[in-house]
Structures are given as structure tokens and as C-alpha cells.
Amino acid sequence: MIANVIFTVLFLGGFGFFFIQIFKIRANILLGRELDRSGDAASRWRTMILVALGQKKMFTRPIPALLHLTLYVAFVITQIELIEIIVDGISGNHRFFAPTLGSFYTFIISFIEVLSVLALIGTIAFLARRNLLKLPRLTMKELAGWPKKDANLILIMEVVLVSFIFTMNGADEALLNLSSNQSNGFLISQYVGPLFFGSVKNPETLHLLEQIGWWGHFTMVLVFLNYLPFSKHLHILFAFPNTYYSNLNPKGQFTNMEAVTAEVKLMMDPTADPYAQPASDEAPQRFGAKDVTDLTWKNLMDAYSCTECGRCTSSCPANITGKLLSPRKIMMDTRDRLTELGNGIRKNGKDFSDGKSLLGDYISEEEIWACTSCNACVQECPVNIDPLSIIVDLRRYLVMEESKMPTELTGMLTNIENNGAPWQFSQNDRLNWANED
């Protein structure tokens, strides 16, 4: 009974703390501006199933896609065993579903063991790619410090978790062999158990080892669960809503500010009466974005969904040519700034201001002006994150609020204003090329 009470307290406390953190993240995301992404539910469900569940975009790079697939499928399927652990922990049973499911139970646990081995292989491969092979996109400067430790730590957790799974099943197998000369029949532990624990002839020792594996498995699940809100691996959960609320418009279609569009239409309509327009009681909206609260909630959800895989940056032509821009860093900076601001608001109230902003303190002007607006980062992202929309809004703020832009753009915009085209020719001379012999 004491063990059951301890388990129940840990279970409720662990999941309770996790949901508290998730609600904090939700509150942070809701600091963003409103955006309607409710239309065309059928296309949104299809996108989520293909991209998040089916991992469609991962397979543009087959090797990491297959390695990731082993971890992904193992993570999903092993939750079946976690359900049994929770039932056993609360009720005090041992393998609660085994008598009811019979041979199907043996198949399920065997399948989980195979997936666990494949996940272990994938985990070791990912550790090697990061720390031995040192792939360029996994060693860029924005990953120095905590991001690198975060990636390695979660992989080490996976190794420990798999070790506990086979300690639990292997010791249980050895104990069954010793007490009744029978076997659970699990595909891998029926061999791993005797191999590692067959020399142990004390039933109490084997039971202790089985309990170490069982409690270790459960503890690692709680640790992993409560680590997620502070890690890039939150994308395990956020990939699904993030892909559901993807931008379904063509990638080259930019979003105009409604207030500016309405004003331009009013100026171009000779029959319009500017004085007849209803006045708004709302405070004027900032042109573009200076801080995270000027971005949309979807931009902020993107930031929390970022996997830090670097596919966006490795495909960015500006980054490839040595420019300062890294789309991955844009998303990481947005998340870091949002977390900082959200914590400050919860501590000091909704009017909290720390004098910082996303633009300037986290992201420099040089970074955003290096962007070619090609959408390569959007195309490559495995969870449909859109760094370009953040970059465009930051630019919009600089141009429309600060009147700041590179000199090359100043000349082009002046020509458009004076000549109706980017080139320094008057409209009367625009067709002179056609008169040449």
C-alpha cells in the first residue's frame, strides 16, 4: 500500500507540474496578436496527418528521417506499456493486462521491445552525428551552450529509459525461469533476461532488479515529461497543432496590414468620403513587429514548435553565402524572448516592461535584411514553421515606424515613388528600348 500511495503521489504530482508548465506556455502564446486560422478544416487535418503524424517532409533527407522514425514510432507505441505501468502502480497488480489479452499481450510487448532496440540504435546514431561526425548544421554557433546540452541530454535519457525497460522485462523473465521454468515469451527479453540475469539465483534479488527497472522506467517518463516544456523536444506535442494551423496560402503570398490596405483603397477611390469613415476606439496597431507581442499567436506557437534541426538554416541561401542570417536562430531567439517576457508578466503584472525587445536585443537588423524572402526555410521545416513571416514583420517595423532600411533599398523605393518602377528612368522613357535598331 505504501508503494501504491507513493506511486499515485508521484503520478499526480508529475502530471500536475507538467500541465502547469503547459498552461504557462499557452499564456505566453496568447500574448501574440489575433490571427484567424480556422478555415478549411479538411485541408488542415490532411496537412497535420501527412506532415506531423506521417513525417512527410522529413523524408527529403532519408537517413535522418529513418533514424527519427524509429524514435518517433517507439515513443508512440511504448505508451501502451506506460498505461499498464500506471494501472499496476495504482492498483498494485503485476502485468495487469497479461491474463486478459493472452498471446496478443505477448505480441504487443514483443513489438515494443523491437521498437525499443531500434530506438536505441537511432539514439546512438544521433549522438554520433552530433558529437563525433559533427554535422555542420548541428554545430553552428546558435547551438553553443545549452542547446547542444539539451539535445544530448534528451538522447541520454532515451538510452537510460531503454535500459530500464530491458532491466524490468529481463529480470522478470529470469525470475519466471527460476521459479517455474517458464518464459514470458517476449521476443527479446526471453534471451536478454537469461543472458544478463540468469546467473542470479536469488528470487528476491531478481525481484529487486525488476522493481528497479519498473520504477526507473516510470521515473524516467516523469522526468522526460516535465523536461519537455523547457526543451526543444516540446515539438513532440506541438507539431500537431502547429501543422494543423499551417498557412495554407501560396508561399509567395505576403500578408498586408488591413489598416494600411483600407487606407490605400480610400486614397485611390475618388468617390470616397474620408470623413464618413467610422472612428475606432482601439489604440492604433503597431506597423510590423518590434517585440514578440507584436507577432501573431501562430508565430509564437512556431517558436515553441521549433525542433532546432537546422534544416531551414542549411537550406537558406543567405546563410550558405556567409550572411549573418540563420532562420533557426530567429525562431530560437523568438522563443527565448517570449519565455523571458512571459515570466516577467506573471511575476510583475501585465504592464511589465523590461526595456528589451526582440528586435535589437535578440535579432539584429543585419540578420533580417540578409533574408532573400525565398521561402526555402518554410519549405524545409518538418513541422511547417514560418520564420519568414517573423522576418517580414520585423522589417515592416523598421521601414514604417523607424524609416530605416539599407541604402540600396532607399534608392529603389525612391525610383518607384518617382518613376513607377525600380529603375532610374522616367515613365516617358520606359519604352525607348523598343525603338533601338
Secondary structure as GFF3:
##gff-version 3
##sequence-region A 1 437
A	DSSP	alpha_helix	2	29	.	.	.	ID=ss1
A	DSSP	alpha_helix	41	47	.	.	.	ID=ss2
A	DSSP	pi_helix	48	53	.	.	.	ID=ss3
A	DSSP	three_ten_helix	56	60	.	.	.	ID=ss4
A	DSSP	alpha_helix	62	77	.	.	.	ID=ss5
A	DSSP	alpha_helix	79	91	.	.	.	ID=ss6
A	DSSP	alpha_helix	98	101	.	.	.	ID=ss7
A	DSSP	alpha_helix	103	131	.	.	.	ID=ss8
A	DSSP	three_ten_helix	136	138	.	.	.	ID=ss9
A	DSSP	three_ten_helix	141	143	.	.	.	ID=ss10
A	DSSP	alpha_helix	146	180	.	.	.	ID=ss11
A	DSSP	alpha_helix	189	197	.	.	.	ID=ss12
A	DSSP	alpha_helix	203	227	.	.	.	ID=ss13
A	DSSP	three_ten_helix	228	230	.	.	.	ID=ss14
A	DSSP	three_ten_helix	232	234	.	.	.	ID=ss15
A	DSSP	alpha_helix	235	244	.	.	.	ID=ss16
A	DSSP	alpha_helix	258	268	.	.	.	ID=ss17
A	DSSP	three_ten_helix	274	276	.	.	.	ID=ss18
A	DSSP	three_ten_helix	292	294	.	.	.	ID=ss19
A	DSSP	alpha_helix	297	305	.	.	.	ID=ss20
A	DSSP	alpha_helix	311	315	.	.	.	ID=ss21
A	DSSP	alpha_helix	317	320	.	.	.	ID=ss22
A	DSSP	alpha_helix	327	348	.	.	.	ID=ss23
A	DSSP	alpha_helix	358	361	.	.	.	ID=ss24
A	DSSP	alpha_helix	365	369	.	.	.	ID=ss25
A	DSSP	alpha_helix	376	380	.	.	.	ID=ss26
A	DSSP	alpha_helix	387	400	.	.	.	ID=ss27
A	DSSP	alpha_helix	407	419	.	.	.	ID=ss28
A	DSSP	three_ten_helix	427	429	.	.	.	ID=ss29
A	DSSP	three_ten_helix	432	435	.	.	.	ID=ss30
###
